[in-house]
Amino acid sequence: MHTELLTALLTLVMGSFASQEHFQSFDDGVRPTAQQCCNSLEAVLVSSVILYPGSSGYTDQLGSYYSLDQATQRPACRIAPSTAEDVALIVKYATSSRCEFAVRSGGHMSWEGSSNIGHNGFTIDLEGLKLIELQDGGETLSIAPGLTWGEVYAFLKPHGLHTVGARSPGVGVGGFLLGGGVSFLSTEHGLGSDNVLDYEVVLSNGSIVHANKAERSDLFWALKGGSTNYGIVTRFLMPTMPLTQLWGGFLTYSANAVPQLYERMVKVTDQLKVDPRGLMIICTAWNPATKEHTVWALALYLAPHEYPSPLFDGLQDIAPIGGTTRVTNLGEILDEAGQALPKSQYSQWFTLTFKADAKLPWDVQLKGEDIFGDLESSDAHWEVLVQPMNEGMFSAGQKRGGNPFGLSRTHENLCLVMLVMVFWTNPEESALIKAKTQEYLKVSMDLARERGLLTEFIYANYASGTQNVLESYGEENIKKMRAVKEKYDPNNLLEVWKGGWKL
């Protein structure tokens, strides 16, 4: 849409607001109700679907959230814009009239309010923004935040291409990239956000701008870990890389194999400095049906070579119970990964990053028995998933203009990221289990700290809403992020955007 038309529409919107009794100026100390916000936006939006409680579309959108905690929130309406211009109209009105809202890309975060809101606001669901196209002769990919990574990969597969995206097909493009984004390609190419070449973003005043190395480079840097502070990104430009066949799959083990597996993971993480094309992830989980711990590992190599040396030396000596490793394509691995996580349950996550150690992850898993062992629920359970962070992840960000995460402060080439997930289905147990999960977080961090293993960095896409994610980036980076915030949203208008982590 041309700038002149957008300006005219904005004028129309603000004029229509001013003419209504309930839309007094913010200076009068009166703000519209969420329902009034929805009604006014419906009158002026050009190409958006507005859904109200009771409609099938509203119910379907809620049903597609990963966590029931998010799905049970009921905003006054859900707005699905299909153009950046409509996003701009919505943001302009919301920030001017102080209407509270949330934004949902894929809805894969677990904590309540991360990408949905209650009756006091409305939710912008970006599912209508589905643009995807190859550019520059296939060397770059333009993608909108309404896509899931499964849709992105399906588009790229016929071209024999891939990009640095999520490892589960249901994860949304937007949230993944604004939180950093750990990918199957990250040990070689860095985080997903390190690979963004350009952001198209709607700022708090409704303007649509681009941020890249050459244009608004300060905003470009900040958006790589920007959460909900700077604006709604309506398009990402990313590089592509050829990838057709690889080797990998899931291996299941008895709990007796856990010490050997974690020792092997530390060695694999060390060997990534020699060959960064591989990855090993270990998950230990409590099985409430059998009252035992189950164990699986994902081994992956971005070429069709089985157990390449020296990366996976010794892994074959640990006998699995079963496995699916084979030469295949990444799509099949993604489908397997998507099936590994429980769905349609209540869940709480938290994370910590620690110096590579073979003992801490299993000790954290066992601490779960002390914390959740007295639950009466028959299906409540927890999982501890661990994966490497290597020098390749640290250096890739610096080579591409830097990022806000402060990963170089760890002074460690070998780090592991832990994701702890707690699941249950009975809503009556929610308050108790959430309290126990916070206890579990404290116990886990204390254990890592006592052993001298805990590092500062908190990975946003795995974090609990109670964790101080932005503070973990370091004082210097936070100071710089705040300066960018002051420049592009000087009046903090985006405080009405709820969810995420705020500066």
C-alpha positions in Angstrom: 0.0 0.0 0.0 1.3 3.5 -0.8 2.4 5.7 2.0 -0.1 8.3 1.0 -3.0 5.9 1.3 -1.7 4.6 4.6 -1.5 8.1 6.0 -5.0 8.8 4.8 -6.3 5.7 6.6 -4.5 6.6 9.8 -6.1 10.1 9.6 -9.5 8.4 9.1 -8.9 6.1 12.0 -7.9 8.8 14.4 -10.7 11.1 13.2 -13.3 8.4 13.8 -11.9 7.8 17.3 -12.1 11.5 18.1 -15.7 11.7 17.0 -16.8 9.0 19.5 -17.8 9.8 23.0 -15.8 7.0 24.6 -12.6 7.8 22.8 -11.4 10.8 24.8 -7.7 11.7 24.7 -5.2 9.9 26.9 -4.6 13.3 28.6 -8.1 13.1 30.0 -7.1 9.9 31.9 -9.8 7.9 30.1 -9.1 4.9 28.0 -11.6 2.8 26.0 -12.7 -0.7 27.1 -11.3 -3.6 25.2 -14.7 -4.2 23.6 -14.7 -0.6 22.4 -11.2 -1.0 21.0 -12.4 -4.0 19.0 -15.5 -2.3 17.7 -13.7 0.8 16.6 -11.0 -1.2 14.8 -13.6 -3.3 13.0 -15.0 -0.1 11.5 -11.8 1.0 9.8 -9.5 -2.0 9.2 -9.0 -2.8 5.5 -8.1 -6.4 5.3 -8.3 -8.0 8.8 -10.5 -10.7 10.2 -11.9 -9.8 13.6 -13.2 -12.7 15.7 -15.3 -12.5 18.8 -15.9 -15.1 21.6 -18.4 -17.7 20.5 -17.3 -17.8 16.9 -15.7 -20.9 15.4 -12.7 -18.9 14.2 -12.0 -17.5 17.7 -12.3 -21.0 19.2 -10.0 -22.5 16.5 -7.3 -19.8 17.1 -7.4 -20.5 20.9 -7.2 -24.2 20.2 -4.0 -23.9 18.3 -1.9 -22.6 21.2 0.7 -25.0 22.5 -0.2 -24.6 26.2 -3.6 -24.7 27.8 -2.6 -21.8 30.0 -2.6 -19.6 27.0 -5.6 -21.3 25.3 -7.8 -20.6 28.3 -7.3 -16.8 28.1 -10.3 -15.0 26.5 -9.4 -11.6 24.9 -12.3 -9.3 23.9 -11.5 -10.1 20.3 -8.8 -11.6 18.1 -7.7 -9.6 15.1 -6.0 -11.4 12.2 -4.4 -8.8 9.9 -3.3 -9.9 6.5 -1.1 -6.8 5.6 1.6 -4.8 7.3 -0.6 -1.7 6.7 -3.4 -3.2 8.8 -0.9 -4.0 11.6 0.2 -0.4 11.4 -3.4 0.8 11.8 -3.9 -1.5 14.8 -0.7 -0.4 16.5 -1.4 3.3 15.8 -4.8 3.1 17.4 -3.8 0.9 20.3 -0.8 3.1 21.4 -2.8 6.3 20.9 -5.9 5.1 22.8 -4.0 3.0 25.3 -5.7 -0.3 24.4 -3.9 -3.3 25.8 -3.1 -6.1 23.4 -1.0 -9.2 22.9 0.6 -10.6 19.8 0.7 -14.2 18.7 2.9 -15.7 16.0 2.9 -19.4 16.5 1.7 -19.4 20.2 4.4 -21.9 21.3 5.5 -20.3 24.6 4.2 -22.0 27.7 3.5 -19.2 30.2 0.2 -17.4 30.5 0.1 -14.1 28.8 3.2 -14.6 26.7 1.2 -14.3 23.5 -2.4 -14.0 24.5 -4.4 -11.8 26.8 -7.6 -11.8 28.9 -10.8 -9.9 28.5 -9.1 -6.6 29.3 -7.4 -6.5 25.9 -7.4 -7.9 22.4 -4.9 -10.3 20.6 -3.3 -9.6 17.3 -3.0 -13.0 15.7 -0.5 -12.9 12.9 -1.7 -16.1 11.2 -2.9 -14.0 8.3 0.6 -12.8 7.4 1.8 -15.7 5.3 4.0 -14.1 2.7 7.0 -16.4 1.7 9.2 -16.0 -1.4 12.7 -16.6 -2.5 14.7 -13.6 -3.6 18.2 -12.8 -5.0 18.1 -16.0 -7.2 17.2 -18.2 -4.2 20.0 -16.9 -1.9 17.6 -15.2 0.5 14.1 -15.9 1.8 11.5 -13.4 2.7 9.1 -14.8 5.4 6.2 -13.3 7.4 5.6 -14.0 11.1 2.2 -15.8 10.5 4.1 -18.8 9.1 5.2 -21.8 11.1 8.6 -23.2 10.5 7.0 -26.4 9.2 5.4 -24.3 6.4 8.7 -22.6 5.7 10.6 -25.9 5.3 7.9 -27.3 3.1 8.3 -24.3 0.8 12.1 -24.7 0.7 12.2 -28.5 0.3 11.6 -28.6 -3.5 14.4 -26.2 -3.9 16.9 -28.2 -1.8 17.3 -25.3 0.5 17.1 -24.6 4.2 17.5 -21.7 6.7 18.3 -21.3 10.3 14.8 -21.9 11.8 13.2 -23.8 14.6 13.5 -27.5 15.3 9.8 -28.2 15.7 7.4 -27.6 12.8 4.7 -26.0 14.9 6.8 -23.1 16.2 6.0 -19.7 14.7 8.5 -17.6 12.8 8.1 -14.4 14.7 8.6 -15.5 18.3 11.4 -17.8 17.5 13.5 -15.1 15.8 12.8 -12.3 18.3 14.0 -14.6 21.1 17.2 -15.7 19.4 16.3 -19.1 18.1 18.3 -22.2 18.5 18.3 -24.3 15.3 19.6 -27.6 14.0 22.1 -25.3 12.1 23.1 -23.1 15.0 26.3 -24.9 15.9 27.6 -23.9 12.5 25.6 -20.8 11.6 24.6 -19.2 14.9 21.2 -18.3 16.3 18.3 -17.7 14.1 18.3 -14.0 14.8 22.0 -13.8 13.9 20.9 -14.8 10.4 18.2 -12.2 9.9 19.3 -9.8 7.1 16.5 -7.3 7.3 13.4 -6.6 9.5 10.3 -4.9 8.3 8.8 -3.6 11.5 5.8 -1.6 12.6 6.9 1.0 15.2 4.8 2.3 18.1 3.7 5.3 16.1 2.3 3.1 13.3 5.2 3.7 10.8 6.5 0.8 8.8 10.3 0.8 8.5 13.2 -1.5 7.6 16.1 -2.3 9.9 19.3 -3.9 8.6 23.1 -3.4 8.7 22.9 -0.3 6.5 19.6 1.2 7.6 18.7 1.7 11.3 21.6 -0.5 12.3 20.9 0.2 16.0 17.4 -1.1 15.7 18.6 -4.0 13.6 20.9 -5.0 16.5 18.3 -4.6 19.2 15.6 -6.6 17.4 17.8 -9.7 17.5 16.7 -10.0 21.1 14.1 -7.4 21.3 11.1 -9.3 22.6 8.1 -6.9 22.8 9.9 -3.6 23.2 10.4 -2.2 19.7 7.6 -3.1 17.3 5.8 -5.8 15.5 8.0 -7.4 12.8 5.9 -8.1 9.7 8.6 -9.6 7.6 12.1 -11.2 8.0 14.7 -11.6 5.3 17.0 -14.6 5.9 19.8 -16.3 3.9 19.3 -19.8 2.5 21.8 -22.7 2.3 21.7 -25.9 0.4 20.6 -29.0 2.4 19.1 -32.1 1.0 20.3 -35.2 2.9 21.7 -35.7 6.4 22.2 -38.4 9.0 20.2 -38.4 12.2 17.4 -39.7 14.3 16.3 -40.5 17.8 17.9 -43.1 20.1 16.1 -44.4 23.2 18.0 -45.7 26.3 17.5 -47.2 29.7 18.2 -44.8 32.6 21.4 -46.8 33.4 22.9 -45.3 30.3 22.5 -41.7 31.4 25.9 -41.1 33.0 27.6 -42.3 29.8 25.3 -40.3 27.6 26.1 -37.0 29.3 29.8 -37.7 29.3 29.5 -38.3 25.6 27.5 -35.1 25.1 30.3 -33.1 26.8 32.8 -34.6 24.4 30.6 -34.0 21.4 30.2 -30.4 22.4 34.0 -30.1 22.7 34.5 -31.6 19.2 32.1 -29.0 17.7 35.2 -26.8 17.4 36.6 -29.3 15.0 33.4 -30.1 13.1 30.4 -27.8 13.8 28.0 -29.7 11.5 26.7 -32.1 14.2 24.4 -31.9 17.2 23.5 -34.1 20.2 20.5 -33.4 22.4 19.6 -35.5 25.5 16.2 -35.6 27.1 15.3 -37.4 30.4 11.7 -37.6 31.3 9.6 -38.9 34.2 7.0 -41.5 33.0 4.0 -41.2 35.3 2.5 -44.5 34.0 5.6 -46.6 34.8 7.0 -44.4 37.6 10.4 -44.6 35.8 12.7 -42.2 34.0 12.8 -42.6 30.2 15.7 -41.3 28.1 16.2 -40.4 24.5 18.9 -38.7 22.5 18.8 -36.9 19.1 22.0 -37.3 17.1 22.3 -35.3 13.9 24.9 -34.5 11.3 24.3 -32.1 8.4 25.7 -34.5 5.8 24.8 -38.1 4.8 27.5 -39.7 7.0 26.7 -42.1 9.8 28.5 -41.5 13.2 31.1 -39.2 11.7 34.5 -39.2 13.5 35.7 -37.6 15.7 32.4 -35.9 16.6 30.4 -39.0 17.5 33.3 -41.3 18.6 32.1 -43.6 21.3 28.3 -43.0 20.9 28.0 -46.4 19.1 29.4 -48.1 22.2 26.4 -47.1 24.3 23.7 -49.6 23.3 20.3 -48.1 22.7 16.9 -49.8 23.4 15.7 -48.6 20.0 16.5 -46.0 17.4 15.6 -44.3 14.1 19.0 -43.0 13.0 19.4 -43.1 9.2 20.3 -41.0 6.2 17.2 -38.9 5.5 16.0 -35.3 5.0 15.5 -32.7 7.7 11.8 -32.7 7.2 11.5 -36.2 8.6 13.7 -35.3 11.6 11.5 -32.3 12.2 8.3 -34.4 12.1 9.9 -36.7 14.7 10.9 -33.8 16.9 7.4 -32.3 16.7 5.9 -35.6 18.0 8.3 -35.8 20.9 6.8 -32.9 22.9 3.4 -33.3 24.7 0.6 -31.2 23.4 -2.8 -29.8 24.7 -1.6 -29.8 28.3 -0.8 -27.2 30.9 2.9 -26.6 31.0 5.6 -24.5 32.6 9.1 -24.2 31.3 12.3 -22.7 32.7 15.9 -22.7 31.6 19.5 -22.2 32.7 22.8 -22.1 30.8 25.8 -23.8 32.5 29.4 -24.8 31.8 29.5 -28.2 30.1 29.2 -30.8 32.9 28.1 -34.4 32.7 26.6 -34.7 36.2 24.4 -31.6 36.7 21.5 -32.5 34.2 20.8 -35.9 35.7 20.9 -34.5 39.2 18.4 -31.8 38.2 16.2 -34.6 36.7 16.3 -36.5 40.0 15.5 -33.4 42.0 12.1 -33.4 40.3 11.2 -36.5 42.3 11.7 -34.6 45.5 9.6 -31.7 44.3 6.8 -33.4 42.4 6.8 -36.8 44.1 3.8 -36.1 46.4 1.5 -35.1 43.6 -1.8 -37.1 43.5 -2.1 -36.5 39.7 -1.7 -39.6 37.6 -0.2 -37.7 34.6 1.9 -34.8 35.9 5.5 -35.2 34.7 8.6 -33.3 34.0 11.4 -33.5 31.4 14.9 -32.1 31.3 16.3 -31.5 27.8 20.0 -30.5 27.3 21.8 -29.3 24.3 25.2 -27.6 23.4 26.1 -24.0 23.0 29.5 -23.8 21.2 31.9 -21.2 20.1 30.2 -21.3 16.7 27.1 -19.8 18.2 29.1 -17.2 20.0 31.2 -16.1 17.1 28.5 -16.2 14.4 26.6 -13.3 16.1 29.7 -11.2 16.3 30.5 -11.8 12.6 27.0 -10.7 11.6 26.9 -7.3 13.4 26.6 -8.5 17.0 23.5 -9.2 19.2 22.3 -8.2 22.6 22.8 -11.6 24.3 26.3 -11.0 25.7 27.3 -14.7 25.1 30.9 -13.8 24.8 30.9 -12.9 28.5 30.8 -16.6 29.5 34.4 -17.0 28.6 33.6 -20.6 28.0 33.6 -22.4 24.6 31.7 -25.3 26.1 28.2 -24.5 27.5 25.0 -26.5 27.7 21.5 -25.1 27.7 18.9 -26.8 29.9 15.2 -26.7 29.2 13.0 -28.0 32.0 9.4 -28.7 31.1 6.6 -29.6 33.5 3.2 -30.9 32.2 -0.2 -31.7 33.6 -3.8 -31.8 32.5 -5.9 -31.1 35.7 -6.6 -27.3 36.0 -7.3 -27.7 39.7 -3.6 -28.6 40.2 -2.3 -25.6 38.3 -1.6 -23.3 41.3 0.2 -26.0 43.2 2.3 -27.2 40.2 3.2 -23.7 39.2 4.5 -23.1 42.7 6.4 -26.3 42.7 7.9 -25.4 39.3 9.2 -22.2 40.7 10.7 -24.2 43.6 12.3 -26.5 41.0 13.8 -23.5 39.2 15.4 -22.2 42.4 16.7 -25.6 43.3 18.2 -26.1 39.9 19.9 -22.7 39.7 21.2 -23.1 43.3 22.7 -26.5 42.4 24.4 -25.1 39.3 25.6 -22.1 41.2 27.0 -24.1 44.1 29.1 -26.2 41.7 30.4 -23.1 39.9 28.7 -24.0 36.7 25.9 -21.4 36.3 26.4 -18.7 33.6 24.5 -15.4 33.2 22.7 -16.0 29.9 19.0 -16.9 30.0 17.6 -18.1 26.7 14.3 -16.3 26.1 12.5 -19.0 24.1 12.9 -21.5 26.9 12.4 -19.2 29.8 9.7 -18.9 32.4 7.9 -15.6 32.6 9.4 -15.1 36.0 13.0 -15.2 34.8 15.0 -12.0 34.3 15.8 -12.7 30.7 16.9 -9.2 29.6 18.9 -8.6 32.7 21.0 -11.7 31.8 22.3 -10.0 28.7 24.6 -7.8 30.8 24.5 -4.2 32.0 26.2 -2.7 28.9 23.8 -4.4 26.4 20.8 -3.4 28.4 21.9 0.2 28.5 22.3 0.1 24.7 18.9 -1.6 24.3 17.3 1.1 26.4 18.9 3.8 24.3 17.4 2.2 21.1 14.0 2.0 22.9 14.2 5.7 23.8 15.0 6.6 20.1 12.2 4.5 18.5 9.6 4.6 21.2 10.4 7.7 23.3 7.1 7.8 25.1 7.0 4.1 25.9 3.8 3.7 24.0 4.4 0.0 23.5 3.8 -0.6 27.2 0.3 -1.5 26.1 1.8 -4.5 24.3 1.6 -7.2 27.0 3.7 -10.3 27.1 7.4 -10.9 26.5 10.1 -9.2 28.6 10.1 -5.5 29.0 13.1 -3.1 29.4 
